[in-house]
């Protein structure tokens, strides 16, 4: 039974799965990241023989386990040991490599189970679900496969293990190794063992080459590499979308209620991911994400964008509660869909422009963009200019009230500012003048209405005393220089109000669900970056190392953290959090030329 987020993420840009410390696949959606969860024991603890929605390789007389990633890959190795000296190794991955000039990332999980020593006895239990956990799939069998029907898509398990042993869930002695290929209902071309081994070699080679191309900081190299690989697993190869997380409804705290479906593309999150990966040199993800945004803009009315979309670009993400799944540790409700898609969140216009800005200036790109793309972005700029001083739900997606949020206004300013810079780069003098004047006007109004002279700091909403952690980003997006005393006083107010121990909350005011219980992980990274900007580097390094110590054993982060126990909560793995790790490591690390 899964009772913690000590899980390994595997994936290939088309699918993803979470594997617990004993080698059980506890979460896996098909046909894509936002599809039907065929394995869902993460949200429905196993209690008996009738349970379903999981894929386990069980070692009889089990006593302990070890787990790690193969270096510089998302290939997961789990070792299980029994009380008689027997041991097995499970290698889990989703194939990804270049094939016929294209990225091959099939809807397939590969599980290789090897005997390490002794006479281990294992049991393979495969019980896929359908209809969001309501239905246990039926089976049909062939000479070397099991088909799981009563749901779409139909799944096929191709294996060189005994079909009878798998269907009857009987234990057997593992003499050497078995291979389990779970994928679409198609014939596998070749012996299961040969296919699995070939896919493993080529997948490892693909990721080794990908990592080799990264421009990583000198310090915390392994941590940054793991974060970068994890972010790439959340980038959808087919469309360019980037999901916020591969899970739904992991609660923000034990109190419940705050459960959301994060298997969609938030334009804000996508910008942060491509910005972080671009800093490391992974430019292809940025280019594909830009294509995703351009298609959204082309299909929009007058440049109006939603905060979130489906990975295909679909607009409606109607939210409903699923009763078949009680939730992580029984804490619900479990939701499918996210009603935030219907909210007004004006910062998305600036985020989309900022994501696109790189392509006008980055000389590494084969096809730099021109005035045609700029004209498309100008429609978003007009939305920035029209929306910056209008109420919205803000980046925290408040459901019960709307305000003129400072962060949204600042991101609108940033969008106009970047358009002015792009226009100058393209030699469009009239457009540069227009967007510079627009950005200056927005900047002046924001400073007038978001600055609270009585408190001597910026507020998180116009004409208010409110405060939230997004104010830490004023320097990072270029709205204020670090030398501006208004930035220092605002950072001081955030740390006095929102810091608890070594962590920073996003806000502490009551929202639709009461007062937040846990700290939002990326806010602590924002605080660390602000300290670096203010010259408080050693303090920032200590806080950064503290956050690293709170990661799972595999180096992963969820969305929230309990400031007392350091237990992680919220959807997993959270792209926001891994982005924060990369950005802070880059800011804090010694340069390569300083290291020797």
C-alpha positions as CSV (number, residue, x, y, z in Angstrom):
1,X,0.0,0.0,0.0
2,X,1.4,3.4,-1.0
3,X,1.5,5.8,1.9
4,X,4.2,8.2,0.9
5,X,5.5,10.0,-2.2
6,X,8.7,8.0,-2.2
7,X,8.0,7.1,-5.8
8,X,10.0,6.9,-9.0
9,X,8.8,8.7,-12.1
10,X,9.4,7.0,-15.5
11,X,8.1,8.2,-18.8
12,X,9.0,9.1,-22.4
13,X,7.1,12.3,-23.3
14,X,4.0,10.3,-24.3
15,X,3.2,8.4,-21.1
16,X,4.4,8.3,-17.5
17,X,4.2,6.0,-14.5
18,X,4.9,6.2,-10.8
19,X,6.6,3.2,-9.2
20,X,6.8,2.7,-5.5
21,X,9.8,1.5,-3.5
22,X,8.8,-2.2,-3.8
23,X,8.3,-2.1,-7.6
24,X,4.6,-1.6,-7.8
25,X,3.3,0.6,-10.6
26,X,0.8,2.7,-8.6
27,X,-0.1,5.3,-11.3
28,X,-0.2,5.2,-15.0
29,X,-2.6,6.8,-17.5
30,X,-3.4,5.8,-21.1
31,X,-3.3,6.7,-23.9
32,X,-1.5,9.8,-22.6
33,X,-0.6,11.8,-19.5
34,X,-4.1,13.1,-19.1
35,X,-5.8,9.8,-20.0
36,X,-7.6,7.1,-18.0
37,X,-5.6,5.9,-15.0
38,X,-5.3,2.1,-15.6
39,X,-3.0,1.8,-12.5
40,X,-4.4,4.0,-9.7
41,X,-3.5,2.3,-6.4
42,X,-1.8,5.7,-5.5
43,X,-5.4,6.9,-4.9
44,X,-6.9,3.7,-3.7
45,X,-4.9,1.7,-1.1
46,X,-4.8,-2.0,-1.6
47,X,-6.9,-3.9,1.0
48,X,-7.6,-7.3,-0.3
49,X,-7.6,-9.8,-3.1
50,X,-10.4,-8.0,-5.0
51,X,-8.4,-4.9,-5.3
52,X,-7.4,-3.7,-8.8
53,X,-5.6,-0.9,-10.5
54,X,-2.0,-1.8,-10.0
55,X,0.9,-3.7,-11.6
56,X,3.1,-5.5,-9.0
57,X,6.1,-7.8,-9.1
58,X,6.0,-9.3,-5.6
59,X,9.0,-11.1,-4.0
60,X,7.8,-13.7,-1.6
61,X,9.3,-13.5,2.0
62,X,10.3,-9.9,1.1
63,X,12.4,-8.1,3.8
64,X,13.9,-5.0,2.2
65,X,14.3,-3.0,-1.0
66,X,16.7,-0.6,-2.7
67,X,15.9,1.8,-5.5
68,X,17.8,4.2,-7.8
69,X,17.9,5.6,-11.3
70,X,20.5,4.5,-13.7
71,X,22.8,7.4,-14.0
72,X,21.6,10.3,-16.2
73,X,18.5,8.5,-17.3
74,X,14.8,8.0,-16.1
75,X,15.4,4.2,-16.1
76,X,14.5,3.0,-12.6
77,X,16.2,0.1,-10.9
78,X,14.5,-1.6,-7.9
79,X,16.2,-4.4,-6.0
80,X,14.1,-6.6,-3.7
81,X,15.6,-9.0,-1.1
82,X,14.0,-11.9,0.7
83,X,14.7,-13.5,4.1
84,X,16.4,-16.5,2.6
85,X,19.1,-14.6,0.7
86,X,17.3,-14.4,-2.6
87,X,17.2,-11.1,-4.6
88,X,15.7,-9.8,-7.8
89,X,16.2,-6.6,-9.8
90,X,13.4,-4.8,-11.6
91,X,14.4,-2.4,-14.4
92,X,11.5,0.0,-15.3
93,X,11.3,2.5,-18.2
94,X,9.3,3.8,-21.1
95,X,11.2,3.6,-24.4
96,X,12.4,6.9,-25.9
97,X,15.0,7.1,-28.7
98,X,15.5,8.3,-32.3
99,X,14.1,6.0,-34.9
100,X,13.8,6.7,-38.6
101,X,14.7,10.3,-37.9
102,X,11.9,10.8,-35.4
103,X,11.6,10.5,-31.6
104,X,10.1,7.1,-30.9
105,X,8.1,7.2,-27.6
106,X,5.4,4.4,-27.8
107,X,2.6,3.9,-25.3
108,X,4.7,1.1,-23.6
109,X,6.1,0.3,-20.2
110,X,9.0,-2.1,-20.1
111,X,9.7,-4.2,-17.0
112,X,12.8,-6.4,-16.9
113,X,13.0,-8.7,-13.9
114,X,16.4,-10.3,-13.2
115,X,17.5,-12.8,-10.6
116,X,20.5,-11.4,-8.7
117,X,21.2,-14.4,-6.4
118,X,19.6,-17.1,-4.4
119,X,16.3,-18.8,-5.4
120,X,13.8,-16.0,-5.4
121,X,10.1,-16.7,-5.8
122,X,8.0,-13.9,-7.4
123,X,4.4,-13.3,-8.3
124,X,3.4,-11.0,-11.1
125,X,0.1,-9.3,-10.5
126,X,-1.4,-7.2,-13.3
127,X,-4.8,-5.8,-12.7
128,X,-5.6,-2.7,-14.8
129,X,-8.6,-0.6,-14.2
130,X,-10.8,1.4,-16.5
131,X,-13.4,4.3,-16.2
132,X,-11.2,6.1,-13.6
133,X,-10.9,3.2,-11.3
134,X,-14.5,1.9,-11.5
135,X,-14.0,-1.2,-13.6
136,X,-11.5,-4.0,-13.4
137,X,-10.6,-5.0,-16.9
138,X,-11.3,-8.4,-18.2
139,X,-8.7,-10.5,-20.0
140,X,-8.1,-12.7,-23.0
141,X,-4.9,-14.6,-23.6
142,X,-2.6,-15.8,-26.5
143,X,0.5,-17.9,-26.6
144,X,2.8,-15.1,-25.3
145,X,0.4,-12.3,-24.3
146,X,-2.5,-11.2,-22.2
147,X,-5.0,-8.7,-23.5
148,X,-6.8,-6.4,-21.0
149,X,-10.1,-5.4,-22.4
150,X,-13.3,-3.7,-21.1
151,X,-11.7,-0.3,-21.6
152,X,-10.0,1.9,-24.2
153,X,-7.4,1.6,-25.4
154,X,-7.1,-2.2,-25.1
155,X,-3.8,-3.1,-23.5
156,X,-1.6,-6.0,-24.3
157,X,1.1,-7.6,-22.0
158,X,3.7,-9.4,-24.1
159,X,6.0,-11.5,-22.1
160,X,8.3,-14.5,-22.0
161,X,7.0,-15.4,-18.5
162,X,4.4,-18.1,-18.0
163,X,1.0,-16.8,-19.2
164,X,-0.8,-19.1,-16.8
165,X,1.3,-17.9,-13.9
166,X,0.4,-14.3,-14.7
167,X,-3.3,-14.9,-15.3
168,X,-3.6,-17.1,-12.1
169,X,-1.2,-14.8,-10.2
170,X,0.7,-17.9,-9.0
171,X,4.2,-17.6,-7.5
172,X,7.1,-19.1,-9.4
173,X,10.9,-19.4,-9.1
174,X,12.7,-16.8,-11.1
175,X,15.5,-18.8,-12.8
176,X,17.1,-16.0,-14.8
177,X,15.0,-13.2,-16.0
178,X,11.6,-12.3,-17.5
179,X,10.5,-9.3,-19.6
180,X,7.1,-7.7,-19.4
181,X,6.1,-5.3,-22.2
182,X,2.8,-3.5,-21.5
183,X,1.5,-1.4,-24.3
184,X,-1.1,-1.1,-27.1
185,X,-3.0,-4.1,-28.5
186,X,-0.4,-4.7,-31.2
187,X,1.9,-7.6,-32.0
188,X,5.5,-7.0,-30.7
189,X,8.0,-7.6,-33.5
190,X,10.5,-9.9,-31.9
191,X,11.1,-11.9,-28.7
192,X,10.1,-10.0,-25.6
193,X,13.5,-10.3,-24.1
194,X,15.3,-9.1,-27.2
195,X,12.9,-6.2,-27.7
196,X,13.1,-5.1,-24.0
197,X,16.9,-5.2,-24.0
198,X,17.2,-3.3,-27.3
199,X,14.8,-0.7,-26.1
200,X,16.7,-0.3,-22.8
201,X,20.0,0.1,-24.5
202,X,18.7,2.7,-27.0
203,X,16.7,4.5,-24.3
204,X,19.8,4.8,-22.1
205,X,21.9,6.0,-25.0
206,X,19.2,8.6,-25.9
207,X,19.2,10.1,-22.4
208,X,23.0,10.0,-22.1
209,X,23.2,12.1,-25.3
210,X,20.5,14.4,-24.1
211,X,22.2,15.0,-20.7
212,X,25.6,15.4,-22.5
213,X,24.2,18.4,-24.3
214,X,23.1,20.3,-21.2
215,X,25.0,23.3,-19.9
216,X,24.8,22.6,-16.2
217,X,26.2,24.6,-13.3
218,X,29.4,23.4,-11.6
219,X,27.8,22.6,-8.3
220,X,24.9,20.3,-7.7
221,X,25.3,18.7,-11.1
222,X,23.5,15.4,-10.3
223,X,20.6,17.3,-8.7
224,X,20.2,19.6,-11.7
225,X,20.4,16.7,-14.2
226,X,17.8,14.8,-12.3
227,X,15.5,17.8,-12.3
228,X,16.1,18.5,-16.0
229,X,15.2,14.9,-16.9
230,X,12.1,15.1,-14.8
231,X,10.9,18.2,-16.5
232,X,11.5,16.7,-19.9
233,X,9.2,13.8,-18.9
234,X,6.4,16.3,-18.4
235,X,6.8,17.7,-21.9
236,X,4.5,16.0,-24.4
237,X,6.4,15.0,-27.5
238,X,3.3,15.0,-29.8
239,X,2.0,18.5,-29.1
240,X,4.6,20.4,-27.2
241,X,2.4,20.9,-24.2
242,X,3.9,20.7,-20.7
243,X,1.9,19.2,-17.9
244,X,2.1,20.7,-14.3
245,X,2.4,17.1,-12.9
246,X,1.5,13.6,-14.0
247,X,-1.0,13.1,-11.1
248,X,-4.3,14.3,-9.9
249,X,-5.6,14.9,-6.4
250,X,-2.6,14.3,-4.2
251,X,-3.8,16.6,-1.3
252,X,-1.9,19.7,-0.4
253,X,-2.1,18.6,3.3
254,X,-3.6,15.9,5.5
255,X,-6.6,18.2,6.0
256,X,-7.9,17.3,2.6
257,X,-10.2,19.4,0.3
258,X,-7.3,21.0,-1.6
259,X,-7.1,18.3,-4.3
260,X,-6.6,19.3,-8.0
261,X,-6.0,17.6,-11.3
262,X,-2.6,18.8,-12.6
263,X,-2.4,16.7,-15.8
264,X,-2.9,19.7,-18.0
265,X,-0.8,22.5,-19.5
266,X,-0.8,25.7,-17.5
267,X,0.7,28.4,-19.7
268,X,2.4,29.9,-16.7
269,X,4.0,26.6,-15.7
270,X,5.0,25.8,-19.3
271,X,6.9,29.1,-19.5
272,X,8.8,28.4,-16.3
273,X,9.7,24.9,-17.5
274,X,11.0,26.0,-21.0
275,X,12.8,28.9,-19.4
276,X,14.7,26.6,-17.0
277,X,15.5,24.0,-19.7
278,X,16.6,26.8,-22.1
279,X,19.0,28.0,-19.5
280,X,20.5,24.5,-19.5
281,X,20.6,24.4,-23.3
282,X,17.6,22.1,-24.0
283,X,16.2,24.4,-26.7
284,X,14.0,21.9,-28.6
285,X,11.5,21.7,-25.8
286,X,11.1,25.5,-26.0
287,X,10.5,25.4,-29.7
288,X,7.9,22.7,-29.5
289,X,6.1,24.6,-26.6
290,X,6.1,27.7,-28.7
291,X,4.3,25.8,-31.5
292,X,1.7,24.7,-28.9
293,X,1.2,28.4,-27.9
294,X,1.0,29.6,-31.5
295,X,-1.8,27.1,-32.2
296,X,-3.7,28.3,-29.1
297,X,-3.4,31.9,-30.2
298,X,-4.5,31.0,-33.7
299,X,-7.6,29.3,-32.4
300,X,-8.5,32.0,-29.8
301,X,-10.9,34.8,-30.1
302,X,-9.1,38.2,-30.2
303,X,-6.0,36.8,-28.4
304,X,-8.0,35.6,-25.3
305,X,-6.1,32.8,-23.6
306,X,-7.2,30.4,-20.8
307,X,-4.9,29.7,-17.9
308,X,-4.8,26.0,-18.8
309,X,-5.5,23.6,-21.7
310,X,-5.5,19.9,-22.4
311,X,-2.3,18.5,-23.8
312,X,-3.9,18.3,-27.2
313,X,-4.9,22.0,-26.9
314,X,-8.6,21.2,-26.0
315,X,-10.2,24.0,-24.2
316,X,-12.8,22.5,-21.9
317,X,-11.5,20.8,-18.7
318,X,-14.7,20.4,-16.9
319,X,-14.1,19.3,-13.3
320,X,-15.9,16.5,-11.6
321,X,-15.4,14.3,-8.5
322,X,-14.6,10.6,-8.9
323,X,-16.3,8.4,-6.3
324,X,-14.5,5.1,-7.2
325,X,-11.2,6.4,-5.9
326,X,-11.1,7.5,-2.2
327,X,-7.8,9.4,-2.6
328,X,-4.2,9.3,-1.4
329,X,-4.3,7.8,2.1
330,X,-8.1,8.0,1.8
331,X,-7.9,11.8,1.7
332,X,-10.3,13.2,-1.0
333,X,-12.0,14.2,-3.0
334,X,-10.4,12.9,-6.2
335,X,-11.0,15.2,-9.1
336,X,-10.8,14.8,-12.9
337,X,-10.6,18.0,-14.9
338,X,-9.8,21.5,-13.5
339,X,-12.2,24.3,-13.5
340,X,-9.4,26.8,-13.4
341,X,-9.5,26.7,-17.2
342,X,-12.5,29.0,-17.0
343,X,-10.9,31.5,-14.7
344,X,-9.5,34.9,-15.7
345,X,-5.7,34.8,-14.9
346,X,-4.2,37.8,-16.7
347,X,-0.6,36.8,-16.1
348,X,-0.9,34.1,-18.8
349,X,-0.5,36.7,-21.6
350,X,2.8,37.8,-20.2
351,X,3.9,34.3,-19.6
352,X,3.2,33.3,-23.2
353,X,5.1,36.3,-24.6
354,X,8.1,35.6,-22.3
355,X,8.2,32.0,-23.4
356,X,8.3,33.2,-27.1
357,X,10.9,35.9,-26.5
358,X,13.8,33.5,-26.4
359,X,13.3,32.5,-30.1
360,X,14.0,36.0,-31.3
361,X,17.4,36.2,-29.6
362,X,18.8,32.7,-29.2
363,X,21.3,32.1,-32.0
364,X,21.3,28.3,-31.4
365,X,17.9,27.9,-33.0
366,X,17.9,26.7,-36.6
367,X,14.8,28.7,-37.5
368,X,14.8,32.0,-35.6
369,X,11.4,33.7,-35.8
370,X,10.5,37.0,-37.5
371,X,7.9,39.7,-37.8
372,X,5.1,37.1,-38.6
373,X,5.4,35.6,-35.1
374,X,5.8,39.1,-33.6
375,X,2.5,40.1,-35.1
376,X,0.8,37.1,-33.5
377,X,2.3,38.0,-30.1
378,X,1.1,41.6,-30.4
379,X,-2.5,40.3,-30.0
380,X,-1.4,39.0,-26.6
381,X,0.3,42.3,-25.8
382,X,-3.0,44.1,-26.4
383,X,-4.6,41.7,-23.9
384,X,-1.9,42.6,-21.4
385,X,-2.5,46.3,-21.9
386,X,-6.3,45.9,-21.5
387,X,-6.2,43.4,-18.6
388,X,-3.4,44.5,-16.3
389,X,-5.6,46.6,-14.0
390,X,-8.6,44.3,-14.1
391,X,-9.6,41.8,-11.3
392,X,-8.6,38.1,-11.8
393,X,-8.1,34.9,-9.9
394,X,-4.4,35.4,-9.8
395,X,-1.7,32.8,-10.1
396,X,-3.0,31.1,-6.9
397,X,-6.3,30.5,-8.7
398,X,-8.5,31.7,-5.9
399,X,-12.0,30.4,-6.5
400,X,-14.0,32.6,-4.1
401,X,-12.8,36.1,-4.9
402,X,-11.1,38.2,-7.5
403,X,-8.7,41.1,-7.1
404,X,-6.3,43.2,-9.2
405,X,-3.3,41.1,-8.4
406,X,0.1,42.7,-8.6
407,X,1.8,39.6,-10.0
408,X,-0.7,39.5,-12.9
409,X,-0.2,43.2,-13.6
410,X,3.6,42.8,-13.5
411,X,3.5,39.9,-15.9
412,X,1.4,42.0,-18.2
413,X,4.0,44.7,-18.0
414,X,6.7,42.1,-18.7
415,X,4.8,41.0,-21.9
416,X,4.7,44.6,-23.2
417,X,8.3,45.2,-22.2
418,X,9.5,42.1,-24.1
419,X,7.5,43.1,-27.2
420,X,9.3,46.4,-27.2
421,X,12.6,44.6,-27.0
422,X,11.6,42.2,-29.8
423,X,10.5,45.1,-32.0
424,X,13.8,46.8,-31.5
425,X,15.6,43.6,-32.4
426,X,13.6,43.3,-35.6
427,X,14.1,47.0,-36.5
428,X,10.4,47.8,-36.2
429,X,10.9,51.3,-34.9
430,X,7.2,52.4,-34.7
431,X,6.2,49.2,-32.9
432,X,9.1,49.5,-30.5
433,X,8.0,53.0,-29.6
434,X,4.4,51.9,-29.1
435,X,5.2,48.9,-26.8
436,X,7.8,50.9,-24.8
437,X,5.3,53.6,-24.1
438,X,2.7,51.0,-23.2
439,X,5.1,49.2,-20.9
440,X,6.2,52.5,-19.2
441,X,2.5,53.4,-18.6
442,X,1.8,50.0,-17.0
443,X,4.9,50.3,-14.9
444,X,3.9,53.7,-13.6
445,X,0.4,52.7,-12.7
446,X,1.5,49.5,-11.0
447,X,4.0,51.4,-8.9
448,X,1.2,53.9,-7.9
449,X,-1.4,51.3,-7.0
450,X,0.6,48.3,-5.8
451,X,3.0,50.2,-3.6
452,X,1.7,50.6,-0.1
453,X,3.4,53.8,1.4
454,X,2.0,53.2,4.8
455,X,3.7,49.7,5.1
456,X,6.6,50.7,2.9
457,X,6.4,47.7,0.6
458,X,4.5,46.4,-2.4
459,X,1.2,44.6,-1.8
460,X,0.0,41.5,-3.6
461,X,-3.1,43.4,-4.9
462,X,-3.8,47.0,-5.9
463,X,-4.8,49.4,-3.1
464,X,-4.4,46.8,-0.4
465,X,-2.3,45.6,2.5
466,X,-2.2,41.9,1.3
467,X,1.1,40.1,0.8
468,X,2.0,36.9,-1.0
469,X,5.2,35.2,-2.2
470,X,4.8,36.2,-5.8
471,X,6.2,39.6,-4.8
472,X,9.6,37.9,-4.6
473,X,9.6,37.8,-8.4
474,X,9.7,41.6,-8.9
475,X,13.4,41.5,-9.6
476,X,13.5,38.3,-11.5
477,X,11.1,39.4,-14.2
478,X,12.9,42.8,-14.5
479,X,10.2,45.0,-12.9
480,X,12.7,46.3,-10.3
481,X,16.4,46.1,-10.0
482,X,17.8,44.4,-6.9
483,X,19.3,47.8,-5.9
484,X,15.9,49.4,-5.6
485,X,15.1,49.8,-1.9
486,X,11.5,49.0,-2.6
487,X,12.5,45.5,-3.6
488,X,14.6,45.0,-0.4
489,X,11.7,46.2,1.8
490,X,9.2,43.9,0.0
491,X,11.5,40.9,0.5
492,X,11.9,41.8,4.2
493,X,8.1,41.9,4.5
494,X,7.7,38.6,2.9
495,X,10.2,36.9,5.1
496,X,8.7,38.5,8.2
497,X,5.1,37.5,7.3
498,X,5.3,34.3,5.2
499,X,8.5,32.6,6.3
500,X,8.1,29.7,8.7
501,X,11.4,28.1,9.7
502,X,13.3,27.6,6.5
503,X,10.3,27.6,4.2
504,X,8.1,30.3,2.7
505,X,4.3,30.0,2.3
506,X,2.6,31.4,-0.8
507,X,0.2,33.3,1.5
508,X,-1.3,32.9,5.0
509,X,-4.6,34.5,4.6
510,X,-7.7,32.3,4.6
511,X,-8.9,31.3,1.2
512,X,-11.8,29.1,0.0
513,X,-10.5,26.2,2.1
514,X,-9.2,28.0,5.1
515,X,-5.6,28.9,6.0
516,X,-2.9,26.8,4.2
517,X,-1.2,24.1,6.2
518,X,1.9,23.6,4.2
519,X,4.5,25.6,2.4
520,X,4.5,25.9,-1.4
521,X,7.9,24.6,-2.4
522,X,8.7,27.0,-5.3
523,X,8.1,30.0,-3.0
524,X,11.1,29.0,-0.9
525,X,13.2,28.8,-4.2
526,X,11.9,32.3,-5.1
527,X,13.0,33.5,-1.7
528,X,16.4,32.0,-2.1
529,X,16.8,33.7,-5.5
530,X,15.8,37.0,-3.9
531,X,18.4,36.6,-1.2
532,X,21.1,36.0,-3.8
533,X,20.0,39.2,-5.7
534,X,20.3,41.1,-2.4
535,X,23.8,39.8,-1.7
536,X,22.8,37.4,1.1
537,X,24.4,34.5,-0.7
538,X,25.6,32.3,2.2
539,X,22.1,32.4,3.8
540,X,20.6,31.4,0.5
541,X,23.0,28.5,0.1
542,X,22.1,27.1,3.5
543,X,18.3,27.3,2.6
544,X,18.9,25.7,-0.7
545,X,20.8,22.8,0.8
546,X,18.0,22.4,3.3
547,X,15.4,22.1,0.5
548,X,17.6,19.5,-1.2
549,X,17.6,17.5,2.0
550,X,13.8,17.4,1.9
551,X,13.6,15.7,-1.5
552,X,12.6,12.0,-1.9
553,X,15.4,9.4,-2.0
554,X,15.3,9.7,-5.8
555,X,15.8,13.5,-5.7
556,X,12.2,14.5,-6.6
557,X,9.9,17.1,-5.2
558,X,6.1,17.5,-4.9
559,X,4.2,20.8,-4.7
560,X,4.0,21.4,-0.9
561,X,6.1,20.5,2.2
562,X,5.2,20.2,5.9
563,X,7.5,22.7,7.5
564,X,7.7,20.7,10.7
565,X,8.1,17.1,9.5
566,X,9.4,17.9,6.0
567,X,6.9,15.4,4.5
568,X,5.9,16.2,1.0
569,X,2.4,16.8,-0.1
570,X,0.6,17.8,-3.3
571,X,0.8,16.6,-6.9
572,X,3.9,14.7,-7.8
573,X,6.4,15.3,-9.4
574,X,5.7,19.0,-9.5
575,X,7.3,20.9,-12.4
576,X,7.2,24.2,-10.5
577,X,9.3,22.7,-7.8
578,X,11.9,21.1,-10.1
579,X,12.1,24.4,-12.0
580,X,12.9,26.2,-8.7
581,X,15.7,23.8,-8.0
582,X,17.3,24.4,-11.4
583,X,17.0,28.2,-11.2
584,X,18.4,28.4,-7.7
585,X,21.3,26.1,-8.4
586,X,22.3,28.2,-11.4
587,X,22.2,31.4,-9.4
588,X,24.1,29.9,-6.4
589,X,26.7,27.7,-8.1
590,X,30.3,28.8,-8.5
591,X,31.2,29.3,-12.1
592,X,33.3,26.6,-13.8
593,X,36.2,29.0,-14.1
594,X,36.1,29.7,-10.4
595,X,36.0,26.0,-9.4
596,X,39.6,25.0,-9.8
